[in-house]
């Protein structure tokens, strides 16, 4: 690739990224999962429209698997353990036994109604049995749903990717022996067990390391945190275990530990997750040929209806019955099982393995994901009301979010009182900081205190100040001035210039 070609590739990539971000904004406004518009961007760029060639299923599989790892590390980092731990058992049953029931019932429907060979039908059932957290919560986040319901859906979506991928890998082997279910079960348990153990182990090692190692720049902490998640994914994969469950669990451990710069880490991981989603969906949109999709519409609708109306409800009913889940909540969990990136990525596995009919499976899965996301997604708010899980007139719980300071038109400053500084002994009101600058927190001897105007600063104090961009420079100058010459600094001609020599005292 020449330098000029590199510039063109970067130009196209940047334009696609910005177009996809704009699509995400549009999707959020109309209440649709953004994956649909990302897929649309890829289809438009593809051979049948603009003409960008891409048909490398192996590359799509490799990049897609790596993107899923990033997405699941982000999911683990943002999942609150306190909310999930009570639902760990029902979510695990849904992610394992529920997946098995969905696979069998969907495969039976595809075989009986469409005449698909049993092996191919089982493969299709495994591909579409995984739910997608990103697709589901893109339309649920504005609904005042019970925490139990949202926590169950989130935990299930985080856990069920791993067994689904394992089944697809097994069914995609040309010489796979499906006559020995015990061997299949043993393989599944080995991959999940070792992958989960490696995820917990590497996540714990990451917590110990990040708590004890002082990195030279704050921006390295988010990189290191996500890096531990990717190491867990790769280590499990190298051991022939489930890298997906390892990535998710390592992120869960790291995200729920008291680590430095947690807010920055989560923001970075969220951005990386969005980038992975955009790249993944656009790439998958490029992979399909729109001219081949019409023939897949009828099979996709049939398989999707079997999954939506039979396989998913039965699996939810059977798996949640021992936990005495109310029928309304179970019905909503059944309807909210949206499909997203994972099924389309998994549809590349049979193509790479050379399974006859693999290309048809990809088209069926693509159409199924698009159609049923369009149907289920917008109807989720209605379903929540019908099952009386939410009431439009019911007061909602106060939502507390971490807002970027630039949205608030504010800047955050930190300052320390070193030994010998004239800030020692100065009261807050004597700093005479420019309005509207305020000292919001003081860390003293390892303890935090909220100061008032009479609080006196001491050597070793660390100050947290909030100001505005317009007064930031004046606030910095005033702190420097008082630190150099005390509370009467201006009387001595000290104005806090960043690199000015020590001024001569004025009499």
Secondary structure, DSSP 4 states (H G I P E B T S, - for coil): --HHHHHHHHHHHHHHHHHHHHHHHHHHHHT--THHHHHHHHHHHSTTTT------HHHHHHHHHHHHHHHHHHHHHTS-HHHHGGGHHHHHHIIIIIHHHHHHHHHHHHHHHH---HHHHHHHHHHT----HHHHHHHHTTS---HHHHHHHHHHHHHHHHHHHHHHHHHTSTT--TT-HHHHHHHHHHHHHHHHHHHHHHHHHHHHHHHH---SSTHHHHHHHHHHHHHHHHHHHHTTS-HHHHHHHHHHHHHTS--TTHHHHHHHHHHHHHHHHHHHHHHHHHHS-GGGTGGGHHHHHHHHHHIIIIIHHHHHHHHHHTTT--HHHHHHHHHT----HHHHHHHHHHHHTT-TTHHHHHHHHHHHHHHHHHHHHHHHHHHHHHTTS--TTSPPPPP-----TTTTT-EEEEEE--TT-TTTT-BGGGG-PPTT-EEEEEEETTEEE---TTPBP-TT-EEEEEE-TTTHHHHHHHHHHHHHH-TTGGGGT----TTPPPPPPP-
